[in-house]
């Protein structure tokens, strides 16, 4: 099965003037936005991708990356793009990268100026930091996060690109920022937005979904999710998604490098049984929690994680047993009400999954019975006709 890396091999020599910008191009640029580019002055001249990559690889040689890792694959995207006919002329504009643990902000965005006279504003998704993941979860209980406010401000500052048509997009949390920023940015910027891409991005608080601003941008939103999406089906989302085939299972489908590409589009499919199961389980579980309880739980969970002395999930993974001991010790140190809240959360999640599985099995049994009864009825009728 081919992915976006194969796509760059196939289509790298086809300029945008011959084959216009498409949904796969959107994902390529969304993944490219994860690269920590050299600093570009906010009002400075655009920097060519070839210049940016040269600076980057001088500090960290390409040979040091594990090309099977997520980070390595993103480096490979940049390497394949440099000098090709489709994206080789890309210039980078207004790259920003902020991480503020105290304010719970992990925000990064860059605008790619393309050869076809368009611009693609890409918002980076969640990184490995606890801050980034906490901010992503904050979306579940608040109508607007600090990162979402920054997304609005970022797009408003692109008003100086008046000669460019504009596309906006991102992967994971970046997809959420793309839609939110596009919905609430200034009208003169919004009017130039041709499309907004959310690549397995989470949904929104109900106050956003029902707003006039969200409804206004909705016809231009292109939501793309894998067949067993978890992240892309969290919270509320009014757009009808494009469902794509992947080579992964379950939560691992969030990795966009597992999405299947055929020519210049993603291979379509429907929501899988596992996808429906996960969606029902999570929705049933979150249905027990109001905004206040969600906030309290998230705060408690990240208090435990920060108590390990680590800064991100990558470091946690390297010392699994030590991390587990630290978390268990931290759980015992929490106030009784917070400890019981976390324990109850785990119980409810397990219970929701069990209930959903039972319901799915019951529906399957009823379906089998109905089909068997139908066949028996048809057989009886056929026998009567023969007599």
Secondary structure, DSSP 4 states (H G I P E B T S, - for coil): ---HHHHHHHHTTS-TTTS---HHHHHHHHHHTTS-PPP--TTS--EEHHHHHHHHHHHS-GGGS-TTSHHHHHHHHHHHHTT-TTTTT-EEEEEEEEEETTTTEEEEEEEEEPTTSEEEEEE----SBHHHHHHHHHTTT-S--HHHHHHHHHHHGGGG-TTSEEEEEEETHHHHHHHHHHHHS-HHHHTTEEEEEEES---B-HHHHTSHHHHHHGGGEEEEEETT-SGGGSSB--SPPEEE-BSS-GGGGGSGGGB-EETTEEPB----HHHHHHHHHHHHHHTT--HHHHHHHHHHHHHHHHTTT-SBHHHHHHTHHHHHHHHHHHHHHS-HHHHHHHHHHHHHHHHHHHHHHHHHHHHHHHHHHHHHHHHHHHHHHHHHHH-
